[in-house]
Amino acid sequence: MLSSRTSRPILRGVSRGLSLASKRGGARQMSTFLDEYDAIVEERAAMGGGFGVPPPPLDASQTSRVIEELKESPNKRLEDLLVHRVPPGVDDAAYVKATWLSALATGKESNESISRAMATELLGTMQGGYNVATLVELLKDPDASIAGLAADQLCHTLLVFDGFYDVEALAKEGNAHAHKVLESWAAAEWYLKKPEVAKEMTATVFKVTGETNTDDLSPAQDAWSRPDIPLHALAMLKNTRDGISPEVDGEIGPLSQLKELKEKGHPLAYVGDVVGTGSSRKSATNSVLWHMGDDIPYVPNMRGGGLCLGGKIAPIFYNTMEDSGALPIELKVDDMNMGDVITVHPHDGVVTAEDGSVITDFKLKTNVILDEVRAGGRIPLIIGRGITSKARVALGRDEAVDDVFNMPEPPSGPKPKGYTLAQKMVGRAIGLKEGEGVVPEQYCEPKMTTVGSQDTTGPMTRDELKSLACLGFSADLVMQSFCHTAAYPKPVDVVTHHTLPDFIMNRGGVSLRPGDGIIHSWLNRMLIPDTVGTGGDSHTRFPIGISFPAGSGLVAFGAATGTMPLDMPESVLVRFKGEMQPGITLRDLVQAIPYTAEKMGLLTTEKKGKKNIFSGRILEIEGDVVNNLKCEQAFELSDASAERSAAGCTIKLDKEPIIEYLNSNIVMLKWMISEGYGDARTLERRIARMEDWLANPVLMEADEQAEYTEIIEIDLNELKEPVLALPNDPDASALLSDVAGTKVDEVFIGSCMTNIGHFRAAGKLLADAAKPIPTRLWVAPPTKMDEAQLTEEGYYSTFGVAGARTEMPGCSLCMGNQARVAPGCTTVSTSTRNFPNRLGQGANVFLSSAELAAISSIEGELPSVETYMKYMEQIDPTDENIYRYLNFDELPDFVKSADAVEISEEMKKAAKELDLA
Ligand code: SF4
């Protein structure tokens, strides 16, 4: 495999050329582009308090200018920029670069400094996408040295997609170079030529005590800079905390501290008690690896590799680390302190101190992880293993590849007596017989029927899709939202709003528009029961079916290939029994889960040695009170499984609410088509699949003898007062009576945890109170359809009279990157999570139901249980005028638009084929 450190003479010359030119200083060759580029270099060098960041990768127009100047005269610095500063894959700049290199490699153009051979080699550094067709074509080149060079490049190229079949066809026609490529793929040379994982990895400890959530690593307020990895990494750990000294508190992370530690001469290892809880942020991984990983040859501004050691590593963070080629290890970290030099022995499972004594031992999570590190990440390993297997078949051999790779071990133990709902859903998604399930720990690659992407991770998902050379989605429905940035966009967000929709729709995805509202409130309306999906937002938690949210790398993989790697997690069952008591809301049931788990000793809030029965497992919820929930209500329960760090969530619902939901959703999707949303064919196909399900509405059910790691029973007869999450930890729960009387400054009613019923309930309480409220009240409905309906019903007038600040539908305060509560204030919020500094700097945030939040806004404090109950007497939980959901099939304007939309026979047929597949 070609790398910047290989001894290939042609490319080595480029780097040498740059260093000589740099050393000559003033002797730089003339270039208008370089004059402008140097200004960018200088500007970026001054960032981060002078620590500096490299310039951004070249865009398409800069790449064109570099090429135009290179056509005029040789210039080693420009050559170097072309070689090293253009992103690979299917980026627009990569297209420009690959087009010119293709012209040079095929001899259609010539250039004084880039020969045909060098152009061919440079195409081989572009990983896949626009370079593949030319390299395959060159296998037929009459000049055998060029054809051989092209073959060498393809041997280590994994992102060839359909190009594989072109190589196979050429080999069958007798092309020796193509045959050589197939043999190389079959022998897994792309992998075996990479160095094995070192026996000893010496590193300096960068210790972060307590819990590091992904917001600490990639703060929401800096979400705008996430695609610019080095710039965004400046904000990592920017808030002062135990042992961490930011450069500028609240702005720039501990750069001096990092620099000092690096001066010990070893790479840094991120070491924490609990690492990576919270949102599924690839950007958090990117920031850690920017400071602690290794450069990736020919990939600008991105790093891989690195060590992450945690007492507990949150599952999604673990996966994003795995995907990036890092080595995450769960082990005891108590005896590793900031600045210690340690040696990790990955093959032996021990960590030693400088004097050779053993600090701790560990067991790697899987037998495959060292293969992943060697391959440069889990995704390259999966793709590469697939190519090796396919090449073996093409050569008439067995497809098995276990002679080279460690294959995931099949789960041990006897076949279970029954399967859980999640196990059956995943079983169907990998094509098992109906009723069969996937057992915990079994490695599988389930079909991704629905994939969601939101706007603060969307640009990174786009970058990942480009680097996967994806020009069309294989997942049936991929949806992009703009809920996190629409209300108060920065210039960079506006660019995303303008460019991302086409990127998604051109690949067959569905794009929402800024102002439409929260990703989940839309995506949930596109789901097919009992199917599996994923999303680049940790709250992608389906109320029907199951989702395994992931970082943007894995989401891109799921969207591009239509499958996702999964080590099937164990399940924890939460069963609600008894009756809902007066004044108790669904939100109280949500918080009753950690409240009960803590009482059972299954969950602790202390970070050191934290216990969390839900972490990395699937939370499966059932109970008489749950069965009949509307899908909108069920989402409140599944959404909050993110706060439990669960890998996924299922809710056992009766089919009636699902039939009602799908009938409504079909009208909404048809209305979307009539409103010009795209991709229309994808929406049509999804409607057809919903209609097919409705024609035979059968739901999966867990077997009676299904096995769970734990069963938590919550008796609703005993839950007689609201349960809140305490500042600032969504797991820390208390009854209202424990915190009544706490003065409240601000209240937020919004986020994906809310639906239209909550706003009506809050509106009614505010209207009935008929007094000016002493708090600052924020109201943000989840979608523009909720906003329109609430306006029509007069609730916006009530909010106005109460002095509430109504915000654009979307994430609003929940994300913390738009409007924020006042620093240090006490807030009651209906949002999902209350991590420190998320809603406002130093704010103390309680999480509660919309009803309790509204009452707190009126009272200016958390009320006593008695006062709360008095207010709640005004709210009848069965009142259809309050808790009525948006049934689009009952809204005349939507029905009228939907009636005009026809679903094509082609998409009906495609839907049937997908259902049968
Ligand atoms: S409302 Fe909050 S939790 Fe929900 S998607 Fe938006 S930021 Fe995420």
Boltz pocket constraint, residues with backbone or C-beta under 6 A from the ligand:
constraints:
  - pocket:
      binder: B
      contacts: [[A, 483], [A, 484], [A, 518], [A, 519], [A, 520], [A, 537], [A, 539], [A, 751], [A, 752], [A, 753], [A, 810], [A, 811], [A, 812], [A, 814], [A, 815], [A, 831], [A, 832]]
      max_distance: 6.0
